[in-house]
Amino acid sequence: MKICVVGLGYVGLPLYIELSKEFEEVLGFDISEKRVKQLRKKIDSTNEVNENELASTSVLFTSNPKDLSNYNFFIVCVPTPINESKDPDLGPLIKASETVGEFMPKSSIVVFESTVFPGATEDFCVPVLESKSGFIHKKDFNVGYSPERINPGDKERTIRKIKKIVSGDTDDSLKVISKIYSKIIDAGIVKAKSIKAAEAAKVLENTQRDINIGLMNEFSNICNSLELNTKEVLDLASTKWNFLNFFPGLVGGHCIGVDPYYLSYIAKKEGIDPKMILSARETNDNVPSQIIKQIKLKLEEKEITFNQIKICFFGVTFKENVPDTRNSLALNLAYKLKEEGFDLMICDPNVKDDIPEIKINSFSEVENEKFDILIIAVPHKQIISKDKDWFLGLLKEKSLLVDIYGAIDGLKSDFSL
């Protein structure tokens, strides 16, 4: 089998690198010419792969879909976002299926890694592949599903160390898919009995996390109302052997903040009301508003006037140690504070370019200012490596300090989740 990875984002690129180590010729395809040009220059803007890793492989990247005709094993790693109505947006997945279908030769296998609701691969992708290729499913080509489990920014739990679920539309295709993935997965291959089961497992993984974090965010609201320290209470509760260690937080990104909507979508289609799933989503999406509510209360307690309040805001990516601001609740919080009339100066060492309506400042630039409020929203390693005195030096004598995750050692926060 000659392998082509379709989509070279934070999922597809690390997968491509590992496959390139084990197979003679692997093609990386992305519709973005800019992305392909960067990768050819050994530059990865997602920071998932470093320059040495790119240099150590037989780099073969393209944005020309015609190049796909030389390959017969395709792994599709494209985004599956939601639209403004919070329904699944299969647009990128359908487009990728059209591209593969148009150029794949007979006897190809197409494996999808993008998170979808159960049934999407066979009900949506297969018809597109058939239509574009003129081939017949299971006669002229096969499909499989192997959900991605990449944790952006995590340098410990890498692809090889994470168990891999694989599924195929026939026993024979499953054998081929398993054999290929087993070359790059040291943790082990888990064979699902059906594609739909593998799809369901993936969407459940992130929905479970979302619901548990939603509970913690709701509990945090209760603790703040009762003037209790949430972390202290969680530490006490965690002394019981079967307590699950989830924590409150800003739930954004492309997985936990999105995948539950895929599960709730198919639930509604089946006549099931996904109350718990959507309730957790609403709770987690509302965290920025809850933080602003607490900030206003603390400002009143400290008798800090609402006129000309200046905020130093650290971190706007969707999680720590990544450069990605898409679907970021930290960024959402920053925008909401601006809408409330606060004057923000934003610093994020992982974000290289300015964001619409927001200028990104360096550490040296914020050091020249004094602030009424300091908010540590995303605990990047460059941020939490600063000592408490550095942060205190940024504040006016009468001020408010908000370390959302309590990430800075010895720093007494006026409010944390």
N, C-alpha and C positions, 0 to 999 in steps of 0.2 A: 504494500500500500504506500502511495506517495501522499504525504500529509500536507494539508493547507489549513492554517488557523485564520478564521475570518473574524476580524475585530481585534485590534491591538491596544486595548485599554489596560486598566489595572488587572484584569482577569486574563485576557488573551496574550499579552506580552510575556508574563512569567511562564505561562504554559508553553508558548513558542520556544522560549529559551531552554526549558527542560527537554522538550522534544528534540531540539536541535543537538542536544548532547548525545542522544541515543540513536537518531536516525540520520542517514546520509544527506537527504535533501528535504527540508521543511520550508514551506512558503508562508510568509506572514502577509496577510492582505488587510488593508484598511481603506475605506473610501476617502479618508482625509489625506490629501497630498502633503499637507504641512506635517502631519504626524509621521508619515513615511520618510520624508526628507530629514526630520529630526532623528529618527531611529537610525537611518543610514549614517548619520554623523555621530552615532553612539550617544545620543541625548534622549533620556526618558523623562518627560515632564511630570509623570505620575510619581516618580521617585521609587517605583517598585523594583526597578532593575538598574544596577549601576553600570558605569561605563566599561568596567573590566568584564562584566558578564556579557555585555553586548559585543565586546571586542573578541571574546573567547569563543564565540560561536560562528558558524558559517552564515553570516547575515544575508538573508534573502527576503527583502521586503518589496511590496508593490502596491500601487493603487489602481493598477490596470486590471479590470475583471477578466479580460481575455486570458490572462496568465493562469487562471484557475483551470483551464481546459487540460492542463498537463498533470492534474492531480486527481485522486479518486477517493481520498479519505478527508472529509471536511469537518472541522470542529468550529461551530459557530458560537462566538462569545461577544454578542452585541448587547447594548442596554435594553432593558424592558422597563421603561418608566411608567408613570401615570399621567393622565391629562388633567386639565383644570377641574374636571368633575370628579377627579380621583378614581377614575376607571382605568383599567389596563390600557396602555398604549402599545399595541403590537407592531406599530409602524416600522421601527428599525428591524425587528425580527422578520417581518414579511418582506422587507426590502432585501435583507440578507438572503432569504430563501429564494427570492426571485433571481438574484445574482448567481447563487450557486446552481439553481435549477437551469439557468440559461447556458452555463458553461460546463457543467459536470458531465463526464463521459458515462457510458453504461457501466453497470456493476459497481457504482460508487456507494459509499456509506457516508451519511451525513449525521453527525452527532451534535446535538444542541446542548449548550451549557447555561444559556440564559434562564433566569428564574421566570417561571410561568405558572399559571393555574393548571391543575390536573386536566389533561385532555388537549391542551393547546398544540403540542407537537404534532399529534396525529390528526387533529381536527382542522388546524389552521396551516401549519407548515407543509405537511405532506401534500395537500391539494395544490399548493403553490409550486412545489417542486415538480409535481406531475404536469401541471399546466405549462410551465416554462420549458421543461425538458422534452415533453412528449413521451416520457417513459411511464411505465406502470410500476407502482409501489410494490415491493416484495418480489417482483419479477425482474425488473431492470435496475433497481436501486433499493437500498435499505436505509433505515434511520435508527437512531438511538438517542438516549438522553442521559447525560451525566452532569448533575448539578454542580456548579462551581462553589467552592467553599473558601475562597480567598478572603483573608482578613487584611484589608489595606493598612499598610504601615507596620505590620507585624513581621519582624525579621526572625522570629523563633518558629512559629507555626507556618512554615513554608509549604509549597505544593507537595513535596515529597513526604512531608511529615503528617499530612492530613489524609485520613481514610477517604477513599473515593467510591461513591455510589455510581454504578454503571447499569445501563439497561439497553435492550435492543428489541427490535420488532420480530426477530426470529432467533432460534437457538444458535444458528450459524453466525448471524451478525453480532450477537452478544459475545460469542467466543473471540471474534476478531477485535471488537471494541475492548474487551477485557485484556487481551494480549497486548494491545498497543499501550493502554494506560498503565498496565503493570510494569512497563519499562521505566516509568518515571515516578511511580508511587511506591515508596518504601513502607508506608504505614499499612498498606493492604487494600485490596479491591473488595467491594461489597456488591454482589449481584442482586439487582431487584428483579422480581418476577415479571414486571411489566413497566412500560414507559410511564404510564399514568401513576403508578406507585412511587416511582423515583421523583416525578414532578411534585407529587403531594408531600413527600418527605422534605424536599427542599423548602417549599413554601411554609411548611409547619415549623421548621427550625427557627426561622426568623420571626414568625408570628408568636411562637412561644416566648422568645426573648422580649418582644415588644409588649406582650401582656404582663410579663413579670416586672419589667421596668415601669410600665404604666401603674402597676400597684404601688411600687416604691415612690413614684412621683406623687401619687395621691396621698400616700402615707406621709411624705415629706411636707405636703401642704398642711396636714393635720398637726404634725410636730411643730411647724412654724407658728401655727395658730395657738398652740398650747405652750409656746416658748420652750420647746424641748429641742435638744440637739439630735438631729436625725441619725448622724453617724454613731453617736453614743448608743442610741437605742438599738440600731442594727448590730453593733458589736455585741451588745448584751444578748440579743435574740440569737445570734449566730453561734452561741455556746451550746445550743441544742443540736444534737447530731444530725437531724434531718432538715435543718433550716437551710433554705437555698439562698446563696449569697448573690443577690441582685441588688443594684444600687440605683438611686434616682439619677436622672441626667437628661441632657439635650439629645434626643433621638432623631438623628437625621441620616443623610447619606442615601445610597442607592438600594439598600437591602432592607434593614429593619423598618425604616420609615416608609417603605413602598410595598414590600411583599405582602403584608397583611391585607392590603386592598385587592391584591390578586386573589387571595383566598376568600375574602368576603364577596368578591364579584361572582365567583363560581357558586358560592353558597346561596346567594340570592337567586341565581339561575336555577338552582335545584329546589327553590322554595323554602330555604332555611334562612332565618333571621340571625345574622352573626352579631348579636348584641355585644358579647364580651370582646370580640375582636375590634369592633368599631369604637367601643367605649374606651378601650386602651389607647387606640389611635387618637381619639379626641383629647384624652388626658395628656398624652405625650406632645401632641401638637400645640397644646395650650401652655406648656411650660414657660416659654418666653414671656407671655402675658402675666403669669404668676410671679415670675422674677421681678418684672417691672412693678407689680403691685407691692411686693415686699420692699423694693428699693424706695418707693414713695413713702411707705409707712416708716421706714428707718430715717428718711430725710425729715419727716415731721417730728419724730422722736428727738432727733438731734438739732431740731430747729434750724435746718439748713434751707435757705431761701431757694425757691424754684427759678429765680431769675439768674440768667447767665451761668448755669451750672455746667462745668466742664468735666468730661469723663475721659479717662484713659482706659481703652478697651483692648484686652489682649486675646487674640485668637478668633478667627472667623471661619475656619474650615469645619467640615462636618464631624471630624474627630481629630484626636491628637496625632501629631507626627505625619500628617499627609498634607498635600498642597491643594486638595480639592474642596471648593466652596459650594459645589452643587448640592442642593437639598440640605443646606446647613442651617440648623436651628440657631447656632451661634450668630451667623450672619443675619438671620431673621430677627434675632434679639437686637442686633445693632441697628437694623433698619427701623424697628419699632421705637427704639429710644430716640432716634433722629426725628421720627414722626411726632414724638411727644415733646419735641423742642429742645432736647439736650444737645450740647455741643460735644461731639465725639472726636477723639483723636485715636485712630486705630493702628495697632501694631501686631503684625503676624509675620514671624521670620520665615514661614514656609510659603507665603504668598508673594510672588515676585512682581506681579502687575496690579495696578489699581483696579478696583471693582466699580461698576456703575454707581455714581454718587458717593463713592467712598475711596479716599486716598489711603494707601497703605504706608505707614511710617516705620522707620527703623528704631532700634533701641536708643541710638544716640540722639535721634530727633525728639523722642518723648522725654529724655533725660533733661532737656532744656526747659521743660514746662512744670507747672504745679497744677494739681487737679483737685476738684471737689469730690470726685468719685473715682475709684479704681476698680475695674471689673476684670477678673481673670476667668475668661469663658472657656478657653480650650487649653489644657495643660500640655502644650508642646514641650519636648525635652529642653529646648533652648530657653523657654520661659521659666520652667520650674527649677532650672539650674541656678537662677538668680536667688540670692539670699533675701531674707525678709527685710533687711535694712535698705536694700536697693529699692524695693517696692515702697517702703515707708517714706523714703526720700522723695518720692514723686507726689506725695500728698500735702495738701495744705493743713494747717493746724486743726481746723474744724472740717472734717471730711468723713467720707463713708468708704469702707473697703469691702468688696464683694468677691470672695474667692469661691466660685460656684461649686467646685469639687473639693475644697479644702486641700488643695494640692501643694501649697507652699509651707514647708516645715516652719513651725514656730510663729506663723503669721495669724493673728487673731482676726477672723473675718466677722463683719457685722451681720453677714447672712450667707448661708450655704444651702445647697439642696440637701 
